[in-house]
């Protein structure tokens, strides 16, 4: 039986999401014969965790579905044991990279990857707590419908079941590495207020995640596409494409990876950085690994804490750190694209963690001038907006040096974790 991990990392109240995921897990058992481990990694406060525990306790038993609800204390204890078994040096640093004290989109998913390995799962299917399933003809539109059963199997076997094939026949013998779709609804990054306040400022700020040397017309096209997902049109019927999936067409709230990907390379563990969990999408693409792109998009929404007096500056800081991280990630993406499958895959078509770590470490020595320019542009833009954006610009000015240093250190941390990852995985499996 195909054992899979349906993973939900969360730091907010989401009892309805837990109930909905349990129903998707039952669907996977019923329609695909899967053995589903529903993994809830709970970083919420004590009161919210208790409410989640009550929700889990009230879930009806479903054959083939096992629920694992782990708070951070249990996660930390398990990680300590796993790191100790690995025999790797600097165990406290590794623990901090796996379970940092601040928000880390990559680290929470990395914990799901390790735990999935320990549970004997063949794939990880990630959902988010600030999203929900569409409904069509009275039934939820579950992404797992397309995610199973082709992950890990030769792409040629999936060709007969998809709507369309857009894959070089030379790649058909390679295994399907991912299956994914996007979202409909609100922007994936909660910055729509900037667009409402000043369209020109929005274009200026969002355009900062493009490479610094892009011409204005290309930058503007990226801005129009950024964070919009699949738009707003609801699901009306299934469509799937066998292809090398464009990272811009999928979202991490609606993704499934084969174990041959995430057991080889982790996600960047950067803290307080939006978008730090998208790296594997680029790696799979640049390595020429097949995937299934489908249209069972998840419905995205924003929870109100990001707009509170405390949540607003914290969220804006994560957005600025995302902009600064792109100096390094664009370098790595360009190098991975140049390497292609010849440099990124071993003879068994598995990604090479040693090569990835080398490319990531290269990026830590880049000149910071481009990021200084980005901070200058953000400062100017936010002061134009006034109000709490101008107040945030004041705070940002005090942190400039630390933010510039942190962008490079985050990549050093990623390289370190990537080098340790094979040993951590082996320890988790045993």
C-alpha positions in Angstrom: 0.0 0.0 0.0 1.2 3.5 -0.9 1.8 5.3 2.4 1.7 9.1 2.1 1.9 12.1 4.4 -0.7 14.8 4.2 1.0 17.6 6.1 -0.4 20.7 7.8 2.0 23.1 9.5 0.2 25.8 11.5 0.7 28.5 14.0 -2.9 29.7 14.1 -6.4 28.4 14.9 -7.6 26.2 12.1 -10.1 23.5 13.4 -12.1 23.7 10.2 -8.9 23.1 8.1 -8.0 20.0 10.2 -11.5 18.6 9.7 -11.3 19.3 6.0 -7.8 17.6 5.6 -9.1 14.6 7.5 -11.8 14.3 4.8 -9.2 14.6 2.0 -7.2 11.9 3.7 -10.3 9.6 3.7 -10.8 10.5 0.0 -7.3 9.4 -0.8 -7.9 6.1 1.0 -11.2 5.5 -0.6 -10.2 6.5 -4.2 -6.6 5.6 -4.4 -6.1 2.9 -1.8 -3.5 5.0 0.1 -2.4 4.7 3.7 -2.5 8.3 4.9 -0.6 9.8 7.8 -2.2 13.1 8.5 0.5 15.1 10.2 -0.4 18.3 12.0 2.7 20.3 13.2 1.2 22.7 15.7 3.2 25.9 16.7 0.1 27.7 17.9 -0.3 29.0 21.5 -1.4 26.6 24.2 -5.1 27.5 24.1 -5.3 27.1 20.4 -3.4 23.8 20.5 -5.8 22.5 23.1 -8.7 23.4 20.7 -6.9 21.6 17.9 -6.5 18.5 20.1 -10.2 18.6 20.8 -10.9 18.8 17.1 -8.6 15.8 16.4 -10.2 13.8 19.2 -13.6 14.4 17.6 -12.6 13.2 14.2 -14.5 10.1 13.2 -12.3 7.0 12.7 -11.4 6.3 9.1 -9.7 3.1 8.0 -6.4 3.9 6.5 -6.1 7.3 8.1 -3.8 7.9 11.1 -3.6 11.4 12.6 -0.4 12.7 14.3 -0.8 15.9 16.1 2.5 17.2 17.4 3.2 20.4 19.4 6.6 22.0 19.3 7.7 20.3 22.6 7.1 16.9 21.1 8.7 17.9 17.8 11.8 19.2 19.6 12.2 16.0 21.6 12.0 13.9 18.4 14.4 16.2 16.6 16.9 16.0 19.4 16.8 12.2 19.3 17.1 12.2 15.5 20.0 14.6 15.4 21.8 12.6 18.1 21.4 9.4 16.1 22.8 11.1 13.0 26.1 11.7 14.8 26.5 15.1 13.1 28.6 17.9 14.7 27.0 21.0 16.2 23.7 19.4 17.2 22.3 22.5 18.9 22.8 24.5 15.7 21.0 21.8 13.6 18.2 21.8 16.1 17.9 25.6 15.8 17.8 25.3 12.0 15.1 22.7 12.2 13.0 24.3 14.9 13.9 28.0 15.2 12.2 30.3 17.7 10.9 32.6 14.9 8.5 31.8 12.0 10.1 29.8 9.3 8.1 28.5 6.3 10.9 26.3 5.2 11.8 24.8 8.6 8.2 23.7 9.4 8.0 21.9 6.1 11.5 20.4 6.6 10.2 18.9 9.9 7.3 17.4 7.9 9.8 15.9 5.4 11.8 14.3 8.2 8.8 13.0 10.1 7.4 11.6 6.8 10.6 9.6 6.3 10.3 8.2 9.9 6.7 7.2 9.2 7.7 5.3 6.0 5.9 7.6 3.7 6.6 7.8 -0.1 5.4 11.3 -0.6 4.5 14.5 1.2 1.3 16.5 0.3 1.4 20.0 1.9 -1.6 22.2 2.7 -1.8 25.5 4.6 -4.1 26.6 7.4 -5.1 29.9 5.6 -6.7 28.1 2.7 -9.7 25.9 2.0 -11.0 23.6 -0.7 -13.2 24.7 -3.6 -16.6 23.0 -3.9 -17.9 21.8 -7.2 -21.2 20.0 -7.8 -21.6 19.8 -4.0 -18.3 18.1 -3.4 -14.9 19.4 -2.2 -12.3 19.7 -4.9 -9.4 17.7 -3.4 -5.9 18.1 -5.0 -4.9 14.6 -3.9 -7.0 13.4 -6.8 -4.2 14.3 -9.1 -1.3 13.9 -6.7 -1.8 10.1 -6.5 -0.8 7.6 -7.8 1.9 8.8 -10.1 4.5 10.3 -7.8 7.7 8.3 -8.0 6.7 6.3 -11.1 8.0 6.9 -14.6 6.4 9.8 -16.4 5.5 7.6 -19.3 3.1 5.6 -17.1 1.2 8.8 -16.3 0.9 10.0 -19.9 -2.3 8.0 -20.6 -4.2 9.5 -17.6 -3.5 13.2 -18.0 -5.4 15.6 -20.2 -2.3 16.8 -22.0 1.4 15.9 -22.3 3.9 18.7 -22.7 7.0 16.7 -21.9 10.1 16.0 -24.0 9.9 12.3 -24.8 13.5 12.0 -23.7 12.4 12.7 -20.2 9.6 10.2 -20.1 11.6 7.5 -18.3 12.3 9.9 -15.4 10.1 9.6 -12.3 7.3 12.1 -11.6 8.8 14.3 -8.9 5.9 16.6 -8.0 2.2 17.3 -8.6 0.7 20.6 -7.9 -1.7 23.4 -8.6 -2.1 27.0 -7.4 -4.8 29.0 -5.6 -7.7 31.3 -6.4 -8.8 34.2 -4.3 -6.7 36.8 -2.4 -3.1 37.5 -3.3 -0.7 34.9 -1.8 1.2 37.7 -0.2 -0.9 40.1 1.9 0.1 43.4 0.2 -3.1 44.2 -1.6 -3.5 47.3 0.6 -0.4 48.8 -1.0 -2.0 48.5 -4.5 -5.2 50.1 -3.2 -3.2 53.0 -1.7 -0.9 53.6 -4.7 -0.7 51.5 -7.8 2.7 53.0 -8.8 4.2 52.2 -5.4 2.9 48.7 -5.6 4.6 48.1 -8.9 7.8 49.6 -7.6 7.9 47.5 -4.5 6.8 44.2 -6.0 9.2 44.6 -8.9 12.1 44.5 -6.4 11.9 40.7 -6.3 13.1 40.6 -9.9 16.8 40.4 -10.7 18.4 43.8 -10.5 19.5 43.8 -14.2 16.0 43.1 -15.7 14.6 45.8 -18.1 11.6 47.7 -16.9 9.1 46.0 -19.3 10.1 42.5 -18.1 9.9 43.7 -14.5 6.5 45.1 -15.1 5.2 41.9 -16.6 6.5 40.0 -13.5 4.6 42.4 -11.2 1.4 41.8 -13.0 1.8 38.1 -12.6 3.2 38.0 -9.0 1.2 36.5 -6.1 -2.0 36.2 -8.2 -2.0 32.4 -8.5 -4.7 31.1 -10.8 -6.8 34.3 -10.5 -10.4 34.1 -9.4 -12.2 31.7 -11.7 -13.7 28.7 -9.9 -13.1 25.1 -10.7 -15.5 23.7 -13.4 -13.7 20.5 -14.4 -10.4 18.6 -14.3 -7.5 19.4 -16.5 -3.9 18.1 -16.0 -0.7 18.4 -17.9 2.4 16.1 -17.7 5.3 18.5 -18.0 8.3 20.0 -16.3 6.4 22.3 -14.0 7.0 26.0 -14.1 7.5 27.2 -10.5 5.2 30.2 -11.2 2.3 27.9 -11.8 2.1 26.2 -8.5 1.9 27.2 -4.8 3.2 25.6 -1.7 -0.3 25.4 -0.2 -1.2 22.9 -3.0 1.9 20.7 -3.6 3.0 17.1 -3.4 6.6 15.9 -3.6 8.0 12.4 -4.2 10.4 11.3 -1.5 13.3 11.2 -4.0 13.2 15.0 -3.9 12.7 16.0 -0.3 14.8 13.2 1.1 17.8 14.5 -0.8 17.5 18.3 -0.4 15.7 20.4 2.3 14.1 23.8 2.0 15.9 26.9 3.2 15.3 27.3 7.0 15.4 31.1 6.9 13.3 32.8 9.6 10.8 35.6 9.0 11.1 35.4 5.2 8.1 35.0 2.9 8.7 32.6 0.0 11.6 30.7 1.7 9.8 27.4 1.1 9.7 27.5 -2.7 13.2 26.3 -3.5 12.4 22.7 -4.4 10.0 23.9 -7.1 12.9 25.5 -8.8 15.2 22.6 -8.2 12.8 20.1 -9.7 12.3 22.4 -12.8 15.9 23.1 -13.4 16.8 19.4 -13.0 14.4 18.4 -15.7 12.2 16.2 -13.5 8.7 15.6 -14.7 5.6 16.7 -12.8 1.8 16.9 -13.1 0.3 20.4 -13.2 -3.4 20.3 -12.5 -6.2 22.8 -11.9 -7.6 21.7 -8.5 -6.7 25.1 -7.1 -7.1 25.8 -3.4 -8.9 28.9 -2.2 -6.6 31.3 -0.4 -7.7 33.8 2.3 -5.9 36.0 4.7 -6.3 35.8 8.5 -6.6 39.2 10.3 -3.5 39.0 12.5 -1.3 40.2 9.7 -3.0 43.6 9.8 -2.9 44.2 13.6 -0.6 46.7 15.2 1.9 43.9 16.1 1.2 41.7 13.1 1.7 44.4 10.4 5.4 45.2 11.0 6.2 41.6 11.5 4.6 40.6 8.2 6.1 43.6 6.3 9.6 42.6 7.6 9.0 39.1 6.3 8.2 40.6 2.9 11.3 42.8 2.9 13.5 39.8 3.9 12.0 38.0 0.9 13.0 40.8 -1.4 16.6 40.7 0.0 16.8 36.9 -0.3 16.2 37.2 -4.0 19.8 38.5 -4.6 21.0 35.1 -3.5 18.3 32.9 -4.8 18.4 34.4 -8.3 22.1 33.6 -8.4 21.4 30.0 -7.4 18.5 29.6 -9.8 20.6 30.9 -12.7 23.4 28.5 -11.8 21.0 25.5 -11.5 19.4 26.4 -14.8 22.9 26.4 -16.4 23.8 23.1 -14.7 20.6 21.3 -15.8 20.0 17.7 -15.3 23.6 16.8 -16.2 24.9 18.7 -13.1 22.0 18.4 -10.7 21.1 14.7 -11.1 23.1 11.6 -10.3 22.9 8.5 -12.7 19.7 7.4 -10.9 18.0 10.7 -11.7 18.1 11.8 -8.1 19.1 15.4 -7.2 22.6 15.9 -5.9 22.6 17.6 -2.4 26.4 18.2 -2.6 26.1 20.2 -5.8 23.1 22.2 -4.5 24.9 23.0 -1.3 27.9 24.2 -3.3 25.8 26.5 -5.4 24.0 27.9 -2.4 27.3 28.6 -0.6 28.6 30.4 -3.7 25.8 32.9 -3.3 26.9 34.0 0.1 29.8 36.0 -1.3 27.8 38.2 -3.7 28.2 42.0 -3.6 25.5 43.6 -1.4 25.1 46.7 -3.6 21.9 45.4 -5.2 20.3 44.8 -1.8 21.3 48.2 -0.6 19.5 49.5 -3.6 16.4 47.4 -2.7 16.3 48.8 0.8 16.6 52.3 -0.5 13.7 51.7 -2.9 11.5 50.2 -0.2 12.3 53.1 2.1 11.3 55.7 -0.5 8.1 53.7 -1.4 6.9 53.2 2.1 7.4 56.8 3.0 5.2 57.8 0.1 2.4 55.6 1.5 2.7 57.3 4.9 1.0 56.2 8.1 2.1 52.9 9.4 4.1 52.2 6.3 6.2 55.3 7.0 6.6 54.1 10.6 7.8 50.7 9.4 10.3 52.5 7.2 11.7 54.2 10.3 12.1 50.8 11.9 13.6 49.3 8.7 16.3 52.1 8.7 17.4 51.0 12.1 17.8 47.4 11.0 19.5 47.9 7.6 22.9 46.4 8.6 21.3 43.4 10.3 19.0 42.7 7.4 21.8 42.8 4.9 23.9 40.4 7.1 21.0 38.1 7.7 20.3 37.6 4.0 23.8 36.1 3.5 23.7 34.1 6.8 20.4 32.6 5.8 22.1 31.1 2.7 25.0 29.8 4.8 22.5 28.1 7.1 20.8 26.6 4.1 24.1 25.2 2.7 24.9 23.8 6.2 21.5 22.1 6.5 21.7 20.7 2.9 25.1 19.2 3.7 23.7 17.6 6.8 20.4 16.5 5.3 21.3 13.0 4.0 22.5 12.0 7.5 19.5 13.5 9.1 17.2 11.6 6.7 19.0 8.3 7.4 18.6 8.9 11.1 14.9 9.7 10.7 14.3 6.6 8.7 15.9 4.4 11.4 
